Amino acid sequence: MVNDVAEITVELAQALPIDPYRVGGRVGAFLLIEPGTGDSLTAGLVRGGTR
């Protein structure tokens, strides 16, 4: 398995209450989970606000 680093934009059907990532903080990180298996697909950090 290879880990890659990328910058992406995620578009959501509904707004989520998110805050940008802060070092040492407890906000701004997320996991994407495969609903069928429960496997985690990726983890990420939120940079910037919602549009």
C-alpha positions, 0 to 999 in steps of 0.5 A, spaced: 500 500 500 502 506 498 500 513 501 499 519 497 499 526 499 494 531 495 490 537 495 483 536 493 476 540 493 470 536 496 463 538 494 458 536 499 450 535 498 449 539 505 453 544 509 457 541 515 459 545 521 466 545 520 472 549 522 479 549 519 485 545 522 489 548 528 495 544 530 494 541 537 486 542 536 481 538 536 477 540 530 479 540 522 480 533 521 476 528 518 475 521 515 472 518 509 469 511 510 466 506 505 459 505 508 459 498 505 465 495 509 466 500 514 473 501 512 477 508 512 478 510 505 482 517 507 484 522 512 484 529 511 485 536 514 480 542 513 484 548 510 480 554 509 472 555 510 466 553 506 464 557 500 
